[in-house]
Amino acid sequence: MSAGARLQPLPPAMPQLPQNAGRQACAWFLRRCGWRIAGDFPDTAKLVLIAAPHSSWWDGVFGLLFKIALGADIAFMGKRELFRGPLGWALRRLGGIPIERAATHGVVEQMVERFHSSPKLWLGLAPEGTRKRVTNWKSGFWQIARAANVPILPVAFDYPSKTITLGPLFQPGADLAADLAALRSFYAPFRGKRRNVV
């Protein structure tokens, strides 16, 4: 998908946002900044999307702008305390899912239940879990995808080329270490704003 084609219809099975005026404004801003998307969105109703390298808060800004410009309904998790008052309303409108971190059911179980009860759900996560350099990824995204029996879509930020690249769907297996190594290898050519994936 090229920069000029990013407002073309998304695959039918993919969760989508209602039409709104903000889409054109976000698309215009991304064109002015020179950013584009490479690759195609899969035509599937449920998946876990992982984005890396996550080295700057700008990742979230550009990711959100693309989400709005495309009309893609990609959810994200946040602690329940953030979802109070006007901020909570805004976060829900942007796709936020409140998570009770102290609940008897852990975060993985809460998200698996959400996948099972939702006809369509794309959940976006940063596997590094922080903007700082890390040697090991958090495994929560893999546990969620495996338990919910949904594929993983790797998405890479490459700041030198100003490209967000969509990788091939990955079905998690029984070997966590092997799966993480395979997923991390996809990110080898890409560089974030401050670093690549180590």
LOVEXTI-317744 format. One line per 5 residues: their letters; for each residue y, x, z of N, C-alpha, C, O. Coordinates in steps of 0.1 Angstrom, whole numbers, padded with zeros to 4 digits. Atoms other than C-alpha are relative to their C-alpha. Layout:
A) Y:X:Z:Y:X:Z:Y:X:Z:Y:X:Z; ...
***
This chain:
MSAGA) -0012:0009:0000:0000:0000:0000:0012:0009:0000:0014:0017:0009; -0012:-0008:0001:0033:0016:-0011:0011:-0007:0007:0010:-0018:0012; -0012:0005:-0007:0067:0012:0005:0005:-0013:-0007:0009:-0022:0000; -0006:0012:0007:0078:-0013:-0022:-0010:-0012:0001:-0005:-0023:-0002; 0010:0011:0000:0046:-0034:-0017:-0003:-0005:0014:-0012:-0014:0016
RLQPL) 0004:0003:-0013:0046:-0038:0020:0003:-0014:0004:-0003:-0018:0015; -0002:0014:-0003:0058:-0074:0020:-0009:-0009:-0008:-0008:-0021:-0007; 0010:0008:0007:0029:-0085:-0002:-0009:-0007:0010:-0009:-0002:0021; 0009:0008:-0010:0005:-0110:0014:-0010:0009:0006:-0016:0018:0000; 0010:-0008:-0007:-0018:-0095:0040:-0013:-0007:-0003:-0014:-0018:-0007
PPAMP) 0014:0006:0002:-0056:-0101:0038:-0001:-0013:0008:0004:-0014:0019; 0001:0014:-0007:-0064:-0138:0047:-0005:0000:0014:-0001:-0007:0023; 0007:0001:-0013:-0086:-0130:0077:0009:0007:0011:0007:0005:0023; -0009:-0007:-0009:-0059:-0107:0093:0009:-0009:0008:0015:-0017:0002; -0009:0008:-0007:-0039:-0122:0121:0014:0002:-0005:0018:0014:-0007
QLPQN) -0013:-0001:0005:-0004:-0129:0109:0011:-0008:0008:0008:-0018:0014; -0011:0006:-0006:0030:-0138:0123:0006:-0011:-0009:0005:-0010:-0021; -0007:0009:0008:0050:-0168:0112:0012:0007:-0007:0017:0017:-0003; -0011:-0005:0007:0077:-0162:0086:0013:0000:0009:0015:-0010:0016; -0013:0000:-0007:0111:-0151:0101:0009:0009:-0007:0006:0018:-0015
AGRQA) -0011:-0008:0007:0144:-0136:0090:-0001:0014:0004:0004:0022:-0004; 0001:-0014:-0004:0137:-0104:0109:-0008:0008:-0009:-0007:0021:-0009; 0008:-0007:0009:0111:-0094:0084:0008:0008:-0010:0005:0020:-0012; -0008:-0007:0010:0136:-0086:0057:0008:0011:0005:0010:0022:-0001; -0009:-0010:-0006:0159:-0067:0080:-0008:0012:0004:-0004:0024:0002
CAWFL) 0009:-0012:-0003:0130:-0045:0093:-0004:0007:-0012:-0005:0019:-0012; 0004:-0006:0012:0118:-0039:0058:0011:0009:-0006:0009:0020:-0011; -0012:-0008:0005:0153:-0028:0047:0002:0013:0008:0004:0023:0002; -0002:-0011:-0009:0156:-0005:0077:-0010:0011:-0003:-0007:0023:-0004; 0011:-0010:0003:0122:0012:0070:0002:0006:-0014:0000:0018:-0015
RRCGW) -0003:-0006:0013:0132:0017:0033:0011:0010:0002:0010:0021:-0004; -0011:-0009:-0002:0164:0033:0044:-0004:0013:0007:0001:0024:0004; 0005:-0012:-0007:0145:0056:0067:-0010:0008:-0008:-0014:0019:-0004; 0010:-0007:0008:0120:0065:0040:-0014:-0001:0004:-0023:0006:-0001; 0014:0002:-0005:0089:0053:0058:-0008:-0009:-0010:-0003:-0018:-0016
RIAGD) 0009:0008:0009:0059:0039:0039:-0014:-0001:0007:-0017:0006:0017; 0014:0002:-0004:0023:0027:0045:-0009:0005:-0011:-0007:0001:-0022; 0010:-0004:0009:-0007:0043:0028:-0013:-0006:0004:-0017:-0005:0016; 0013:0006:-0003:-0040:0026:0025:0001:-0016:0000:0012:-0021:-0001; 0001:0015:0001:-0051:-0011:0027:-0005:-0005:0013:-0013:0001:0020
FPDTA) 0005:0006:-0012:-0055:-0034:0056:-0013:-0007:-0003:-0015:-0013:-0013; 0013:0006:0002:-0091:-0046:0060:0001:-0015:0002:0009:-0020:0010; 0000:0015:0000:-0098:-0083:0055:-0010:-0004:0011:-0021:-0009:0008; 0009:0004:-0011:-0113:-0089:0090:0008:-0006:0011:0020:-0002:0013; -0007:0008:-0010:-0103:-0112:0118:0002:0007:0013:0011:0005:0021
KLVLI) 0000:-0007:-0013:-0110:-0089:0148:-0003:0015:-0001:-0012:0019:-0008; 0002:-0014:0000:-0107:-0052:0154:0009:0006:0011:0018:0000:0016; -0009:-0008:-0009:-0093:-0025:0177:0007:0010:-0009:0000:0018:-0015; -0008:-0010:0008:-0065:-0005:0160:0004:0011:0009:0010:0009:0020; -0005:-0011:-0007:-0059:0030:0173:0010:0008:-0008:0007:0011:-0019
AAPHS) -0011:-0007:0007:-0027:0049:0165:0002:0013:0007:0003:0014:0019; -0002:-0014:-0005:-0023:0087:0169:0006:0008:-0012:0005:0004:-0023; -0003:-0005:-0013:-0009:0112:0173:0012:-0008:0006:0021:-0011:-0001; -0011:0007:-0007:0013:0095:0199:0008:0010:0008:0005:0014:0019; -0008:-0011:-0006:0040:0121:0207:0014:-0003:0003:0022:0005:0008
SWWDG) -0014:0003:-0002:0072:0102:0208:0001:-0016:0002:-0007:-0023:-0003; -0002:0014:-0001:0086:0068:0218:0004:-0006:-0014:0003:-0019:-0016; -0003:0005:0014:0097:0065:0181:-0013:-0005:-0007:-0012:-0014:-0015; 0012:0006:0006:0060:0058:0173:0000:-0015:0002:-0003:-0023:-0007; 0000:0014:-0003:0063:0025:0190:0011:-0008:-0007:0009:-0019:-0012
VFGLL) -0011:0006:0008:0097:0018:0173:-0004:-0003:-0014:-0003:-0014:-0019; 0004:0002:0014:0084:0024:0138:-0012:-0009:-0001:-0013:-0017:-0011; 0011:0009:0000:0051:0007:0146:0004:-0015:0001:-0001:-0024:-0006; -0005:0013:-0002:0069:-0024:0158:0008:-0005:-0012:0007:-0017:-0017; -0008:0004:0012:0093:-0024:0128:-0010:-0004:-0012:-0007:-0013:-0019
FKIAL) 0010:0003:0010:0063:-0023:0104:-0007:-0013:0003:-0010:-0021:-0006; 0007:0012:-0004:0045:-0050:0123:0009:-0012:-0004:0003:-0022:-0009; -0009:0011:0003:0075:-0073:0119:0002:-0001:-0015:0002:-0012:-0020; -0002:0000:0015:0082:-0063:0083:-0011:-0006:-0008:-0010:-0013:-0017; 0013:0005:0007:0046:-0070:0073:-0004:-0014:0004:-0010:-0021:-0004
GADIA) 0005:0013:-0005:0042:-0101:0094:-0014:0001:0006:-0021:-0008:0006; 0013:-0003:-0006:0012:-0085:0111:0000:-0003:0015:0008:0002:0022; 0000:0003:-0014:0002:-0100:0144:-0010:0009:0007:-0022:0006:0009; 0008:-0011:-0007:-0011:-0069:0162:0004:-0001:0015:0015:0002:0019; -0002:0002:-0015:-0015:-0074:0200:0000:0014:0007:-0005:0023:0001
FMGKR) 0001:-0012:-0008:-0010:-0048:0227:0000:-0004:0015:0003:-0016:0018; 0002:0004:-0014:-0017:-0047:0264:0012:0005:0009:0018:0015:0005; -0010:-0005:-0010:0008:-0044:0293:-0004:-0006:0014:-0010:-0016:0015; 0004:0005:-0014:0005:-0048:0331:0007:-0013:0002:0018:-0015:-0003; -0005:0013:-0001:0010:-0083:0342:0014:-0001:0006:0021:-0011:0003
ELFRG) -0013:0000:-0007:0041:-0075:0363:0011:0000:-0010:0022:-0005:-0007; -0010:-0001:0010:0060:-0068:0331:0003:-0014:-0007:0013:-0016:-0014; -0001:0013:0008:0055:-0104:0318:0006:-0011:0008:0002:-0023:0007; -0007:0010:-0008:0078:-0121:0342:0014:-0002:-0006:0021:0008:-0010; -0014:0003:0004:0111:-0138:0332:0002:0002:-0015:-0007:0002:-0023
PLGWA) -0003:-0002:0015:0129:-0131:0299:-0007:0011:-0006:-0011:0010:-0018; 0007:-0011:0006:0112:-0098:0294:-0014:-0004:-0003:-0019:0000:-0014; 0014:0005:0002:0078:-0115:0297:0000:-0008:-0013:-0010:-0007:-0021; -0001:0008:0012:0088:-0140:0271:0001:0008:-0013:-0006:0006:-0023; -0002:-0009:0012:0100:-0113:0247:-0013:0008:-0003:-0017:0009:-0014
LRRLG) 0012:-0008:0003:0068:-0092:0252:-0011:-0009:-0006:-0018:-0004:-0014; 0010:0009:0006:0046:-0122:0245:0003:-0003:-0014:-0006:-0004:-0023; -0004:0003:0014:0066:-0130:0214:-0004:0012:-0009:-0006:0010:-0021; 0003:-0012:0007:0060:-0094:0203:-0015:0003:-0001:-0019:0013:-0007; 0015:-0002:0001:0022:-0097:0208:-0006:0006:0013:-0017:0010:0013
GIPIE) 0005:-0006:-0012:0019:-0085:0244:-0010:-0009:0007:-0009:-0021:0007; 0011:0007:-0007:-0012:-0094:0264:0001:0005:0015:-0001:0017:0017; -0001:-0005:-0014:-0007:-0093:0302:-0014:0003:0006:-0024:-0005:0004; 0013:-0005:-0005:-0035:-0074:0320:0002:0001:0015:0011:0007:0020; 0000:-0001:-0014:-0043:-0077:0357:-0009:0012:0003:-0021:0012:0004
RAATH) 0008:-0012:-0002:-0053:-0041:0365:-0008:0001:0013:-0017:0008:0014; 0007:0000:-0013:-0064:-0049:0401:-0010:-0011:0001:-0016:-0013:0011; 0009:0011:0000:-0086:-0077:0391:-0015:0005:0001:-0018:0016:-0002; 0014:-0003:-0002:-0123:-0078:0399:-0006:0004:-0014:-0014:0013:-0015; 0003:-0003:0014:-0129:-0079:0361:0009:0011:-0004:0022:0009:-0003
GVVEQ) -0009:-0010:0004:-0116:-0046:0348:0007:-0003:-0014:0005:-0013:-0020; -0008:0002:0012:-0093:-0041:0318:-0009:-0002:-0012:-0007:-0011:-0021; 0009:0002:0011:-0122:-0037:0294:-0006:-0014:-0001:-0007:-0020:-0011; 0006:0014:-0001:-0139:-0069:0306:0010:-0011:-0004:0007:-0020:-0011; -0010:0010:0003:-0106:-0088:0303:0002:-0001:-0015:0004:-0012:-0021
MVERF) -0002:0000:0015:-0101:-0077:0267:-0012:-0005:-0008:-0010:-0011:-0018; 0012:0005:0007:-0137:-0084:0257:0000:-0015:0001:-0004:-0022:-0009; -0001:0014:-0002:-0133:-0119:0271:0011:-0006:-0010:0009:-0016:-0016; -0010:0004:0010:-0101:-0122:0250:-0005:0000:-0014:-0002:-0009:-0022; 0006:-0001:0013:-0119:-0111:0219:-0010:-0012:-0003:-0009:-0018:-0013
HSSPK) 0010:0011:0001:-0147:-0136:0225:0007:-0014:-0001:0001:-0023:-0008; -0007:0013:0000:-0122:-0165:0230:0010:-0002:-0011:0015:-0012:-0012; -0010:0001:0011:-0099:-0157:0201:-0006:0000:-0014:-0015:0008:-0017; 0005:0000:0014:-0106:-0166:0165:0004:0012:-0008:-0003:0016:-0017; -0005:-0012:0006:-0085:-0137:0154:0007:0008:0010:0015:0003:0018
LWLGL) -0006:-0010:-0009:-0074:-0106:0173:-0001:0014:-0005:-0011:0019:-0007; -0001:-0014:0003:-0062:-0072:0163:0007:0006:0012:0019:0002:0015; -0005:-0006:-0012:-0056:-0051:0194:0004:0015:-0003:-0005:0023:-0007; -0004:-0014:0003:-0035:-0019:0190:0001:0008:0013:0006:0003:0023; 0000:-0009:-0011:-0039:0010:0214:0003:0015:-0004:0000:0018:-0016
APEGT) -0002:-0014:0002:-0029:0047:0217:-0011:0007:0007:-0011:0007:0020; 0012:-0005:-0008:-0062:0065:0225:0004:0012:0008:-0004:0015:0018; -0004:-0011:-0008:-0043:0095:0239:0005:-0005:0014:0004:0002:0024; -0004:0006:-0013:-0029:0072:0266:0014:0005:0005:0018:0000:0015; -0013:-0006:-0004:0004:0092:0268:0006:0007:-0012:-0001:0010:-0022
RKRVT) -0007:-0007:0010:0030:0109:0247:-0002:0015:0002:0001:0023:-0007; 0003:-0014:-0003:0020:0143:0263:-0012:0005:-0007:-0021:-0003:-0011; 0012:-0005:0006:-0005:0166:0247:-0012:-0001:0010:-0011:0002:0021; 0012:0001:-0008:-0040:0159:0259:-0012:0005:-0008:-0012:0006:-0020; 0012:-0006:0007:-0074:0175:0252:-0011:-0011:-0002:-0020:-0010:-0010
NWKSG) 0010:0011:0001:-0094:0143:0258:0006:-0013:-0001:0016:-0016:0005; -0005:0013:0002:-0088:0108:0246:-0006:-0009:0011:-0017:-0006:0017; 0006:0010:-0009:-0093:0078:0270:-0010:-0008:-0008:-0008:-0010:-0021; 0011:0007:0007:-0124:0059:0261:0001:-0015:0000:-0008:-0022:-0005; -0001:0014:-0002:-0112:0024:0269:-0001:-0008:-0014:-0007:-0018:-0015
FWQIA) 0000:0006:0013:-0106:0015:0232:-0014:-0001:-0006:-0018:-0011:-0011; 0013:0000:0005:-0141:0025:0223:-0009:-0010:0008:-0017:-0017:0002; 0008:0009:-0009:-0156:0006:0253:0003:-0015:-0004:-0006:-0023:-0005; -0003:0014:0003:-0137:-0026:0243:-0006:-0003:-0014:-0012:-0014:-0015; 0005:0003:0013:-0147:-0023:0206:-0015:-0002:0000:-0021:-0011:-0006
RAANV) 0014:0001:-0001:-0183:-0017:0214:-0005:-0012:0007:-0014:-0019:0002; 0004:0012:-0007:-0186:-0044:0240:0003:-0013:-0007:-0004:-0023:-0006; -0004:0012:0008:-0168:-0069:0218:-0006:-0001:-0014:-0005:-0011:-0021; 0007:-0001:0013:-0188:-0058:0187:0010:-0002:-0011:0008:-0010:-0020; -0010:0001:0011:-0157:-0053:0166:0002:0015:-0005:0000:0024:0003
PILPV) -0002:-0013:0005:-0148:-0023:0144:0013:0006:0005:0021:-0001:0011; -0012:-0007:-0003:-0121:0003:0150:0007:0004:-0013:0001:0009:-0022; -0008:-0004:0011:-0093:0009:0126:0009:0012:0004:0018:0010:0012; -0009:-0011:-0003:-0078:0044:0128:0013:0000:-0008:0012:-0001:-0020; -0013:0000:0007:-0041:0046:0119:0008:0013:0005:0009:0015:0017
AFDYP) -0006:-0013:-0003:-0022:0079:0117:0015:0000:-0003:0019:-0005:-0014; -0014:-0003:0002:0015:0087:0121:0001:0014:-0006:-0004:0023:0000; -0003:-0014:0006:0026:0116:0098:0015:0001:-0002:0020:-0005:-0012; -0014:0000:0001:0062:0124:0104:0006:0009:-0011:0016:0006:-0017; -0005:-0008:0011:0066:0152:0078:0001:-0008:-0013:0011:-0006:-0021
SKTIT) 0000:0008:0012:0057:0127:0050:0006:-0014:0002:0007:-0022:-0007; -0005:0014:-0004:0071:0096:0069:-0010:-0010:-0005:-0006:-0020:-0011; 0010:0009:0004:0038:0079:0063:-0009:-0005:0011:-0012:0003:0020; 0010:0005:-0009:0016:0056:0084:-0012:-0003:-0009:-0012:-0011:-0018; 0012:0001:0008:-0019:0060:0070:-0011:-0008:0007:-0014:-0006:0018
LGPLF) 0010:0008:-0005:-0046:0034:0074:-0014:0006:-0004:-0016:0009:-0016; 0013:-0006:0003:-0081:0049:0077:-0011:-0010:-0003:-0008:-0022:-0003; 0011:0009:0002:-0115:0034:0070:-0005:-0006:0013:-0004:0000:0024; 0006:0006:-0012:-0131:0010:0095:-0011:0008:0005:-0019:0014:-0002; 0010:-0008:-0007:-0153:0026:0120:-0007:-0009:0010:-0001:-0015:0018
QPGAD) 0008:0009:-0009:-0182:0008:0138:-0005:0009:0011:-0013:0018:0008; 0005:-0009:-0011:-0188:0024:0172:-0015:-0002:0002:-0021:-0012:0001; 0014:0000:-0002:-0223:0034:0180:-0003:0002:0015:0005:-0001:0023; 0004:-0001:-0014:-0242:0044:0211:0005:0013:0006:0004:0015:0018; -0003:-0013:-0005:-0229:0080:0214:0015:0001:0000:0022:0004:-0010
LAADL) -0015:-0001:-0002:-0193:0081:0228:0005:0013:-0005:0015:0013:-0013; -0006:-0013:0004:-0188:0118:0223:0000:0002:-0015:0009:0007:-0021; 0001:-0001:0014:-0200:0117:0187:0011:-0008:-0007:0017:-0004:-0017; -0010:0009:0006:-0178:0087:0179:0014:0005:0001:0022:0005:-0008; -0013:-0006:-0003:-0147:0103:0195:0003:0012:-0009:0014:0013:-0015
AALRS) -0001:-0012:0009:-0153:0135:0175:0002:-0004:-0014:0011:0001:-0021; -0001:0005:0013:-0157:0116:0143:0014:-0006:-0002:0021:-0004:-0013; -0013:0007:0001:-0125:0095:0149:0011:0011:0000:0020:0010:-0008; -0011:-0011:-0001:-0104:0126:0159:0000:0008:-0013:0011:0013:-0016; 0000:-0008:0013:-0115:0144:0127:0009:-0007:-0011:0014:0000:-0019
FYAPF) -0008:0007:0010:-0097:0117:0107:0015:0004:0001:0022:0005:-0009; -0014:-0003:-0003:-0064:0127:0123:0004:0015:-0003:0016:0018:-0002; -0003:-0015:0001:-0067:0165:0115:0012:0002:-0010:0020:0011:-0007; -0011:-0003:0010:-0043:0164:0084:0014:-0005:0005:0024:-0001:-0001; -0012:0007:-0003:-0016:0144:0102:0008:0006:0012:0001:0011:0021
RGKRR) -0008:-0005:-0011:0013:0155:0124:0010:-0010:0005:0017:-0016:-0003; -0009:0009:-0007:0032:0134:0149:0014:0006:0000:0017:0017:-0005; -0014:-0005:-0001:0069:0138:0157:0001:0013:0007:0009:0022:0003; -0001:-0013:-0008:0062:0166:0182:-0013:0008:0000:-0013:0019:0004; 0013:-0008:0000:0025:0176:0177:-0010:-0008:-0009:-0007:-0019:-0013
NVV) 0011:0007:0006:-0007:0168:0160:-0011:-0004:0010:-0009:-0002:0022; 0011:0003:-0009:-0040:0156:0175:-0008:0013:0003:-0012:0019:-0007; 0007:-0013:-0003:-0057:0185:0193:-0015:-0003:0002:-0023:0006:0004
***
